[in-house]
Amino acid sequence: MDSYTLLVIIVVSALLFEFANGWNDAANSIATIVSTRVLTPLPAVAWAAFWNFFAAFVFGTAVAKTMGQGLVHLDLVNEYVLLAGLLGAIIWTTVCTWMGLPISVSHSLMGGYGGAAIAKAGFDAIIISGWIKPLVFIFLAPFIGLFVAFAVTVLTSWLVRRQAPQRVDKWFRRLQLLSAAAFSLGHGTNDAQKGMGIITAALVTSGSLQSYEVPFWVIILCHLTIAGGTMAGGWRVIKTMGQRITKLNPFGGFAAETAGALTLFGTAQAGIPVSTTHTVTGAIIGVGASHGLTAVRWGITRRIMWAWVLTIPGAAALGALLYYLSSALLG
């Protein structure tokens, strides 16, 4: 297969990944605002999708650079590695979305990409230092989300302690529109950059780009696609996130979304490709824990955490297998 055709296939696959990303992660953006009945599902996904796209004009491309050139030595891999990594991530994400599991789409891409690179060039292809922060934040992101959400809940509870419950509910129904927008903005800037990183890496390895700088058309295309995936909505995942972990009201939904947004803004600026799923799940648990440990449904939480643990190795195995298949069939 000629290099131009292969490049087109990789770009299309990256956009399919972004769509699957938005599809699974729609739950992160709208589960709380739907479960608290501040918005019905269709206006909620439209609201989230708009802010997913708007993020293209707000933040830079630090996460894209980490994902594209910070994890794997580009001089040791080829286009088949990128294609296999994307396909492995897409398959893993689609299966988990169908099962209603809010996995980390970011880590499925990291796993698929890394597994395919190892299949091509062994462990020498891996930039060990580039994996340290993302792997550490697999564990840190949910705890940061949890503690920030707990702090926001306690602080806001103290601020409104003398107000009538009906008035508090009315205020936070309005405020939750803002917190949902902020979280969707953070989700867009963090997760759209994953596909940008892979597309730019493909452009570099194919010789279409001389240096690693994300083109503007790639930024716009990735944000449009992830917004489209959010509009599609993974409703089984939304049910898991919004109803099964803990019971939320507009006050709790505001705290969870605000905590998630603050965490994502900080990690995006630092160029750390964290999981929005891990972050918001931790935030929802933090809101529930502020009412006592029994307010959290720990059985559902354990099931989600197992999906997190298995995502990188599972997607890596798929990426490696698909590298051998794609290079044999298309090479």
C-alpha positions in Angstrom: 0.0 0.0 0.0 1.4 3.4 -0.9 2.2 5.9 1.9 -0.5 8.4 1.0 -3.3 5.9 1.2 -2.0 4.6 4.5 -1.8 8.1 5.8 -5.5 8.7 4.8 -6.5 5.5 6.6 -4.7 6.6 9.8 -6.3 10.0 9.7 -9.8 8.4 9.3 -9.0 5.9 12.1 -7.9 8.7 14.4 -11.2 10.5 13.8 -13.1 7.3 14.4 -11.2 7.1 17.7 -12.1 10.6 18.6 -15.8 9.8 17.8 -15.6 6.7 20.1 -13.9 8.9 22.7 -16.8 11.4 22.7 -19.3 8.5 22.6 -17.9 6.9 25.8 -17.0 10.1 27.5 -20.3 11.8 26.9 -21.1 10.3 30.3 -18.3 12.3 31.9 -19.7 15.5 30.6 -23.5 15.1 31.1 -24.2 12.2 33.4 -24.5 14.5 36.5 -26.6 17.2 34.8 -29.0 14.6 33.4 -29.3 12.5 36.6 -30.1 15.7 38.5 -32.7 16.6 35.9 -31.2 20.0 35.3 -31.3 19.2 31.5 -32.9 16.4 29.5 -30.5 14.2 27.6 -30.7 15.9 24.1 -30.1 19.5 25.3 -27.4 18.1 27.7 -25.3 16.4 24.9 -25.7 19.5 22.7 -24.4 21.7 25.5 -21.5 19.4 26.2 -20.7 19.0 22.5 -20.6 22.8 22.0 -18.0 23.2 24.7 -16.0 20.2 23.5 -15.6 22.1 20.2 -15.1 25.5 21.7 -12.0 24.1 23.6 -10.2 24.2 20.2 -9.9 28.0 20.5 -8.9 28.1 24.2 -6.0 25.8 25.0 -2.8 24.8 23.3 -1.5 21.4 22.2 0.7 20.3 25.1 -1.2 17.0 25.6 -1.0 16.2 21.8 2.8 16.6 21.8 3.1 14.3 24.8 0.8 11.7 23.2 2.4 11.9 19.7 6.1 12.2 20.4 6.5 11.7 24.1 5.6 8.0 24.5 7.3 6.3 21.6 10.5 7.0 19.5 9.0 8.0 16.2 12.2 7.0 14.3 11.7 3.4 15.4 8.0 3.0 14.3 6.1 3.3 11.1 2.5 4.1 10.0 1.4 0.5 10.7 2.2 1.0 14.4 0.0 4.1 14.5 -2.8 2.4 12.6 -2.7 -0.7 14.8 -2.6 1.4 18.0 -5.7 3.4 16.9 -7.6 0.3 15.9 -6.8 -1.5 19.2 -8.0 1.6 21.1 -11.2 1.8 19.0 -12.1 -1.9 19.6 -11.4 -1.7 23.3 -13.4 1.5 23.7 -16.4 0.2 21.7 -16.6 -3.0 23.6 -16.4 -1.3 27.0 -19.0 1.3 26.0 -21.4 -1.4 24.9 -20.9 -3.0 28.3 -21.6 0.3 30.1 -18.1 0.6 31.5 -16.7 4.2 31.8 -13.1 3.3 30.8 -10.3 5.6 30.1 -10.2 6.2 26.4 -6.9 8.0 26.8 -5.3 4.9 28.3 -6.8 2.6 25.7 -4.9 4.7 23.1 -1.7 4.7 25.1 -2.0 0.9 25.5 -2.8 0.3 21.8 0.0 2.6 20.7 2.6 1.2 23.1 1.7 -2.4 22.4 2.0 -1.9 18.6 5.3 -0.1 19.0 6.7 -2.9 21.1 5.5 -5.4 18.5 7.4 -3.5 15.9 10.7 -2.6 17.6 10.7 -4.1 21.0 10.9 -2.2 24.3 13.5 0.1 22.8 10.7 1.9 21.0 9.2 3.1 24.4 10.3 6.4 25.9 10.2 5.3 29.6 10.3 8.9 31.0 7.3 9.8 28.9 5.1 7.2 30.5 5.9 8.0 34.1 3.5 11.0 34.5 0.5 9.4 32.6 0.9 6.1 34.6 1.2 8.0 37.9 -1.9 10.0 37.1 -3.9 6.8 36.5 -3.9 6.6 40.3 -3.6 10.3 41.1 -6.3 11.7 38.9 -9.3 10.0 40.6 -7.9 11.0 44.1 -7.3 14.6 43.0 -10.9 14.6 41.7 -12.2 13.0 44.9 -10.4 15.4 47.3 -11.2 18.5 45.2 -14.9 17.5 45.0 -14.9 16.8 48.8 -13.4 20.2 49.5 -15.9 22.0 47.1 -18.8 20.2 48.7 -17.7 21.1 52.2 -17.0 24.7 51.3 -20.2 25.3 49.4 -22.2 23.5 52.1 -20.8 26.0 54.6 -21.5 29.0 52.4 -25.2 28.0 52.0 -25.8 26.6 55.4 -28.3 29.2 56.4 -30.3 29.2 53.1 -33.6 27.3 52.6 -33.1 24.0 50.7 -35.5 25.1 47.9 -33.4 28.2 47.3 -30.1 26.3 47.3 -31.6 23.8 44.8 -32.7 26.6 42.5 -29.2 28.3 42.6 -27.3 25.2 41.9 -29.6 24.1 39.0 -28.3 27.3 37.3 -24.8 27.0 38.5 -24.6 23.4 37.2 -25.0 24.6 33.7 -21.8 26.5 34.2 -20.0 23.7 35.9 -21.1 21.2 33.1 -19.8 23.7 30.5 -16.4 24.0 32.3 -16.0 20.2 32.6 -16.9 19.8 28.9 -14.3 22.4 28.0 -11.7 20.5 30.0 -12.8 17.2 28.5 -12.5 18.7 25.0 -9.1 20.2 25.4 -7.7 17.0 27.1 -9.2 14.3 25.0 -9.4 15.9 21.5 -5.6 16.3 21.8 -5.1 12.5 21.9 -6.2 12.1 18.3 -4.3 15.2 17.3 -1.1 13.7 18.6 -1.5 10.5 16.6 -2.4 12.3 13.4 0.6 14.7 13.7 2.9 11.7 14.4 1.6 10.1 11.2 2.3 13.3 9.3 5.8 13.4 10.6 6.6 9.7 10.0 5.2 9.9 6.5 7.4 12.9 5.7 4.4 15.2 5.2 5.6 17.4 8.2 9.3 18.2 8.9 8.8 19.0 12.6 6.2 18.1 15.2 3.7 21.0 15.2 0.0 20.3 15.2 -1.6 21.8 12.1 -4.7 24.0 12.6 -6.9 21.7 10.4 -6.0 18.8 12.6 -7.1 20.7 15.7 -10.5 21.7 14.2 -11.2 18.3 12.8 -10.5 16.5 16.1 -12.6 18.8 18.1 -15.5 18.5 15.6 -15.3 14.8 15.7 -15.2 14.4 19.5 -18.1 16.8 19.7 -20.0 14.5 17.3 -19.3 11.5 19.4 -20.6 13.4 22.5 -23.8 14.1 20.6 -24.2 10.4 19.9 -23.9 9.7 23.7 -23.1 6.3 25.2 -26.3 6.0 27.2 -25.3 2.8 29.1 -22.2 4.6 30.4 -24.3 7.7 31.3 -26.5 5.5 33.5 -23.6 4.0 35.3 -21.9 7.3 35.9 -25.0 9.4 36.8 -27.1 6.9 38.8 -25.2 3.9 40.0 -22.1 5.3 41.9 -24.0 7.6 44.3 -27.2 9.6 44.4 -26.7 13.2 43.1 -28.6 16.4 43.4 -27.8 19.7 41.6 -25.6 20.8 44.5 -23.6 17.6 44.3 -23.5 17.7 40.5 -22.0 21.2 40.6 -19.3 20.1 43.1 -18.4 17.0 41.0 -18.2 18.9 37.7 -16.3 21.8 39.2 -13.7 19.5 40.7 -13.3 17.6 37.5 -13.0 20.8 35.5 -10.3 22.2 37.8 -8.3 19.0 37.6 -8.5 18.8 33.8 -7.5 22.4 33.3 -4.4 21.9 35.4 -3.3 18.7 33.8 -3.9 20.0 30.2 -1.7 23.0 30.9 1.0 20.6 32.2 0.7 18.4 29.1 -0.4 15.3 31.1 -2.8 13.0 29.2 -5.1 12.1 32.1 -8.3 10.2 32.0 -11.4 12.4 32.2 -13.3 9.3 33.3 -11.0 8.6 36.2 -11.2 12.3 37.2 -14.9 12.7 37.2 -15.5 9.2 38.8 -13.2 10.2 41.6 -15.1 13.5 41.9 -18.5 11.8 42.1 -17.2 9.4 44.7 -15.9 12.5 46.6 -19.3 14.1 46.6 -20.9 10.8 47.8 -18.2 10.3 50.5 -18.9 13.8 51.9 -22.3 12.3 53.0 -20.7 9.3 54.5 -19.0 6.2 53.1 -22.3 4.3 52.9 -23.5 6.9 50.3 -21.1 5.4 47.7 -22.0 2.1 45.9 -18.6 0.4 46.3 -19.6 -2.7 44.3 -20.1 -0.6 41.1 -17.0 1.4 41.9 -14.9 -1.8 42.1 -16.2 -3.0 38.7 -15.2 0.4 37.1 -11.7 0.2 38.7 -11.1 -3.3 37.3 -11.9 -1.9 33.9 -9.3 0.9 34.5 -6.6 -1.6 35.5 -7.2 -3.8 32.5 -7.4 -1.0 29.9 -3.7 -0.5 29.1 -2.7 -4.1 29.0 -5.9 -5.1 27.1 -5.5 -2.4 24.5 -1.8 -3.1 24.3 -2.4 -6.8 23.4 -4.9 -5.7 20.8 -2.5 -3.1 19.4 0.3 -5.7 19.1 -2.0 -8.3 17.4 -3.3 -5.7 15.0 0.2 -4.5 14.1 1.1 -8.0 13.0 -2.2 -8.4 11.0 -2.0 -4.9 9.4 1.6 -5.2 8.4 1.0 -8.7 7.0 -2.2 -7.8 5.1 -1.4 -4.2 4.0 2.4 -4.2 3.9 
